[in-house]
């Protein structure tokens, strides 16, 4: 069974995270978020928090 979560910032989708044996892997949907591409997070919320921090640096 796959667990995939859409990550949105200000109602715009920026990526998805998919659960893997290692944790939650980020896949960017928006160019600005490619820095997070393939990183592993402990939770989907941790991935969203990282995306929020990255979005604030724009």
VOZAVO-794094 format. One record per atom (N, C-alpha, C): z, y, x; residue in one letter. Coordinates in Angstrom, 3 decimals. Atoms other than C-alpha are relative to their C-alpha. Example, Ala and Ser with C-alpha at 12.3 -4.5 7.8 and 13.67 -1.06 7.14 Angstrom:
# VOZAVO-794094
(pt (0.000,-1.190,0.890),a)
(pt (7.800,-4.500,12.300),a)
(pt (0.000,1.200,0.900),a)
(pt (-0.060,-1.190,-0.820),s)
(pt (7.140,-1.060,13.670),s)
(pt (0.730,1.090,-0.770),s)
***
This chain:
# VOZAVO-794094
(pt (0.000,-1.177,0.840),x)
(pt (0.000,0.000,0.000),x)
(pt (0.000,1.244,0.888),x)
(pt (0.097,-1.245,-0.754),x)
(pt (-0.942,3.452,1.320),x)
(pt (0.851,1.073,-0.648),x)
(pt (-0.737,-1.170,0.458),x)
(pt (1.261,6.481,1.038),x)
(pt (-0.642,1.207,0.661),x)
(pt (0.696,-1.181,-0.496),x)
(pt (-0.752,9.675,1.406),x)
(pt (0.498,1.204,-0.789),x)
(pt (-0.523,-1.204,0.634),x)
(pt (0.562,13.158,0.697),x)
(pt (-0.864,1.184,0.382),x)
(pt (0.763,-1.212,-0.209),x)
(pt (-1.432,16.354,0.311),x)
(pt (0.955,1.110,0.428),x)
(pt (-0.801,-1.113,-0.483),x)
(pt (-0.026,19.272,2.286),x)
(pt (-0.710,1.290,-0.399),x)
(pt (0.555,-1.274,0.461),x)
(pt (-0.584,22.670,0.663),x)
(pt (0.869,1.137,0.498),x)
(pt (-0.701,-1.228,-0.349),x)
(pt (0.325,26.135,1.811),x)
(pt (-0.611,1.097,-0.849),x)
(pt (0.457,-1.060,0.917),x)
(pt (0.099,28.968,-0.709),x)
(pt (-1.122,-0.524,-0.897),x)
(pt (0.923,0.640,0.940),x)
(pt (-1.757,26.642,-3.106),x)
(pt (-1.321,-0.439,0.618),x)
(pt (1.222,0.444,-0.672),x)
(pt (-4.429,25.849,-0.495),x)
(pt (0.273,-1.282,0.772),x)
(pt (-0.189,1.234,-0.768),x)
(pt (-4.764,22.297,0.835),x)
(pt (-0.370,0.222,1.471),x)
(pt (0.250,-0.178,-1.435),x)
(pt (-4.497,22.296,4.628),x)
(pt (-0.083,-1.326,0.742),x)
(pt (0.044,1.305,-0.640),x)
(pt (-4.148,18.602,5.378),x)
(pt (0.640,-1.061,-0.860),x)
(pt (-0.679,1.114,0.650),x)
(pt (-2.857,15.226,4.387),x)
(pt (0.808,-0.719,1.062),x)
(pt (-0.745,0.890,-0.884),x)
(pt (-0.258,12.957,5.891),x)
(pt (-0.042,-1.386,-0.608),x)
(pt (0.045,1.394,0.431),x)
(pt (-0.522,9.212,5.721),x)
(pt (1.117,-0.753,0.715),x)
(pt (-1.080,0.778,-0.588),x)
(pt (2.377,6.885,6.254),x)
(pt (-0.594,-1.119,0.843),x)
(pt (0.414,1.073,-0.899),x)
(pt (1.908,4.518,9.180),x)
(pt (1.272,-0.661,0.523),x)
(pt (-1.207,0.637,-0.528),x)
(pt (4.258,2.118,10.932),x)
(pt (0.821,0.913,0.919),x)
(pt (-0.686,-0.909,-0.922),x)
(pt (5.094,4.885,13.440),x)
(pt (0.673,1.162,-0.705),x)
(pt (-0.510,-1.159,0.727),x)
(pt (5.796,7.582,10.833),x)
(pt (-1.099,0.572,-0.870),x)
(pt (0.993,-0.670,0.839),x)
(pt (3.656,10.127,8.990),x)
(pt (-1.000,0.729,0.893),x)
(pt (1.064,-0.554,-0.837),x)
(pt (0.334,11.000,10.662),x)
(pt (-0.730,1.105,-0.768),x)
(pt (0.640,-1.160,0.611),x)
(pt (-1.226,14.421,9.939),x)
(pt (-1.506,-0.024,0.254),x)
(pt (1.454,-0.152,-0.100),x)
(pt (-4.950,14.854,9.247),x)
(pt (-0.361,1.358,-0.595),x)
(pt (0.310,-1.369,0.422),x)
(pt (-6.191,18.452,9.059),x)
(pt (-1.197,0.041,-0.939),x)
(pt (1.112,-0.292,0.903),x)
(pt (-8.422,19.651,6.221),x)
(pt (-0.526,1.408,0.253),x)
(pt (0.382,-1.373,-0.311),x)
(pt (-8.548,23.247,7.455),x)
(pt (0.010,0.165,1.521),x)
(pt (0.198,-0.139,-1.449),x)
(pt (-9.707,24.266,10.930),x)
(pt (1.254,0.494,0.723),x)
(pt (-1.176,-0.578,-0.663),x)
(pt (-6.576,26.274,11.750),x)
(pt (1.096,-1.044,0.242),x)
(pt (-1.075,0.987,-0.088),x)
(pt (-4.429,23.150,11.361),x)
(pt (-0.362,-1.214,0.859),x)
(pt (0.401,1.128,-0.854),x)
(pt (-6.299,20.894,13.806),x)
(pt (0.983,-0.232,1.140),x)
(pt (-1.013,0.190,-1.040),x)
(pt (-3.486,21.463,16.315),x)
(pt (1.004,-1.086,-0.398),x)
(pt (-0.931,1.026,0.489),x)
(pt (-1.419,19.104,14.130),x)
(pt (-0.675,-1.362,-0.174),x)
(pt (0.795,1.219,0.232),x)
(pt (-4.200,16.498,13.909),x)
(pt (0.566,-1.182,0.779),x)
(pt (-0.478,1.272,-0.548),x)
(pt (-2.920,12.961,14.530),x)
(pt (1.424,0.018,0.541),x)
(pt (-1.405,0.017,-0.401),x)
(pt (0.641,14.063,15.300),x)
(pt (0.789,-0.876,-0.968),x)
(pt (-0.852,0.872,0.801),x)
(pt (3.355,11.730,14.008),x)
(pt (1.286,0.757,-0.337),x)
(pt (-1.213,-0.662,0.477),x)
(pt (6.213,13.148,11.916),x)
(pt (0.926,-1.027,-0.637),x)
(pt (-0.982,0.900,0.615),x)
(pt (9.400,11.556,10.606),x)
(pt (-0.137,-0.068,-1.512),x)
(pt (0.154,-0.034,1.449),x)
(pt (8.604,12.606,7.036),x)
(pt (-1.166,0.917,-0.360),x)
(pt (1.053,-0.890,0.491),x)
(pt (5.933,14.305,4.951),x)
(pt (0.514,1.434,-0.025),x)
(pt (-0.574,-1.344,0.019),x)
(pt (8.286,17.272,4.604),x)
(pt (0.032,0.609,1.397),x)
(pt (0.047,-0.505,-1.379),x)
(pt (8.516,17.575,8.404),x)
(pt (-1.412,0.468,0.355),x)
(pt (1.389,-0.392,-0.241),x)
(pt (4.712,17.704,8.551),x)
(pt (-0.311,1.310,-0.707),x)
(pt (0.219,-1.248,0.751),x)
(pt (4.657,20.408,5.867),x)
(pt (0.686,1.167,0.698),x)
(pt (-0.723,-1.065,-0.711),x)
(pt (7.271,22.414,7.795),x)
(pt (-0.766,0.428,1.248),x)
(pt (0.797,-0.330,-1.189),x)
(pt (5.132,22.221,10.952),x)
(pt (-1.239,0.795,-0.401),x)
(pt (1.167,-0.731,0.490),x)
(pt (2.102,23.385,8.956),x)
(pt (0.393,1.419,-0.416),x)
(pt (-0.476,-1.328,0.378),x)
(pt (4.130,26.288,7.569),x)
(pt (0.198,0.873,1.239),x)
(pt (-0.220,-0.751,-1.231),x)
(pt (5.165,27.368,11.068),x)
(pt (-1.333,0.399,0.618),x)
(pt (1.325,-0.295,-0.544),x)
(pt (1.566,27.138,12.249),x)
(pt (-0.711,1.064,-0.829),x)
(pt (0.670,-0.981,0.853),x)
(pt (0.342,29.149,9.259),x)
(pt (0.546,1.409,0.215),x)
(pt (-0.610,-1.303,-0.239),x)
(pt (2.771,31.955,10.087),x)
(pt (-0.506,0.642,1.292),x)
(pt (0.500,-0.528,-1.261),x)
(pt (1.182,32.306,13.530),x)
(pt (-1.442,0.491,-0.108),x)
(pt (1.393,-0.440,0.203),x)
(pt (-2.219,33.173,12.033),x)
(pt (-0.113,1.478,-0.011),x)
***
